[in-house]
Amino acid sequence: MRSALRIESSRSALLLVDLQEEQRSDPLYASADIETVLNNACRLLHAARGNGITVFHAGYRRDYAACPPRPFEPRSTGGAAMFSDKGSPLTRICAEVAPVGGEIVIYKNDASAFGETVLGHHLNQRGIEWLIIAGVWTEACVAATVRDAMAQGFRVLIVKDACGSGTATMHQTAILNLANRLYGGAVADTDRATALLEGAEATVWRCERPVPILFNLEDIGHHYASL
């Protein structure tokens, strides 16, 4: 259901996940409607920076020296990572949402931004309660990050239209699946999330019990819009 929410800026942080050139330029791994995702992420960044809210960036950069290839991990014919290889220029964060100043960048070898362990430390050190999350791909790195954030005791606000996946259906399904078990957290669009970052009250969708949304292929869009 929807309810009013206000978050405390000093106890909130924005995390942008994997908004890298690969998601825009690689024909195999580009996220659908990536320009909209980037534009909305820019709005979140502007609001966070303008209101003194801590900003973190996470990027997927496969580094075999730090984390050797896993069993069955796909590799290119030359033995490099199939995607997000550390030597690829496409792993750089898109210029529109690139970090500035002292914003922390976490390069990871797995889906979750918590996999490298330092993110949880930084959040706890700053007394963060609410973690506002945007990025790609929704069902992969975003979902893994959301679940780990919840497991570590953080409340998560998913900004649904600042996330994306390979197709709109993949993205919307992932958001609905996350919403169904988003205990303690909320879902909002960029307009409402920006208002929260600016210190205003906004109406958001909250999960009151396990699996409140039962959806089918025919009504995914309807349920997604209702969040």
Helices and strands as residue ranges (DSSP letters): E 2-5, G 9-11, E 12-17, H 22-25, H 34-50, E 54-60, G 89-91, G 95-97, E 104-108, H 118-125, E 130-136, I 138-142, H 143-151, E 155-164, H 168-179, E 186-188, H 190-197, E 202-206, G 217-219, H 220-226
